[in-house]
Amino acid sequence: MGRQTSFADVTDLPANRYCAYRGKDDTERYVIAKNATAQQWATDNGVDPAVADDDCLGAFFAAAADSGNPGTRWKSRYDAAPDKAAFADMLGRALALSNDRAAAAAHANVAWIHRTIGLGTSREDVTAALQQHGLRLLLRGDRGTVSLFTGSSIGCGREIDVGFTFEHGRLTGITESPESQTCM
């Protein structure tokens, strides 16, 4: 949907709305209206940008549902919704909550790894402990990586990678990378 979506900075949205889906324009692009005034106020006053992100995510869901691309089931649910904006906002909030849970689980897994797996542990014991905890170690030579999903947005996924270094079959180092994002 990225190439088929356009943004329009507007000032006619209600003060508490950052984004809204406005339907298609005359070139058949899906228009997401952005409330530039509200976004600037939020920036100037330290409002959590996630609030604006959730609102815009709801607008993207509305555009995706209107396009029919998410499939006939979601398209029919969107079409049947008496308040399409509220339906899209609900989907956006659901994704945000899902992302919050994924991020919390990833950080809990990083803490578990550091608490549970010590230097000097054999590669086999590290692999077994990770598997018992539901994690998969991808090994390449003397290095291994566990990728922990932290969330997604339209077309993008985020993760934290935990790296393991082995020498002579024993763990010599554990490192974690900052969260990274990959987009299509």
Stockholm file with secondary structure:
# STOCKHOLM 1.0

chainA/1-184         MGRQTSFADVTDLPANRYCAYRGKDDTERYVIAKNATAQQWATDNGVDPAVADDDCLGAFFAAAADSGNPGTRWKSRYDAAPDKAAFADMLGRALALSNDRAAAAAHANVAWIHRTIGLGTSREDVTAALQQHGLRLLLRGDRGTVSLFTGSSIGCGREIDVGFTFEHGRLTGITESPESQTCM
#=GR chainA/1-184 SS CGGGEEEEEESCSCTTCSEEEEEECTTSCEEEEEEHHHHHHHHHTTCCHHHHHHHHHHHHHHHHHHHTTTCHHHHHHHHHCSSHHHHHHHHHHHHHHHHHHHHHHHHHHHHHHHHHCCTTCBHHHHHHHHHHTTCCCEEETTEEEEEEEEEEETTEEEEEEEEEEEETTEEEEEEECCCEEEEC
#=GC SS_cons         CGGGEEEEEESCSCTTCSEEEEEECTTSCEEEEEEHHHHHHHHHTTCCHHHHHHHHHHHHHHHHHHHTTTCHHHHHHHHHCSSHHHHHHHHHHHHHHHHHHHHHHHHHHHHHHHHHCCTTCBHHHHHHHHHHTTCCCEEETTEEEEEEEEEEETTEEEEEEEEEEEETTEEEEEEECCCEEEEC
//
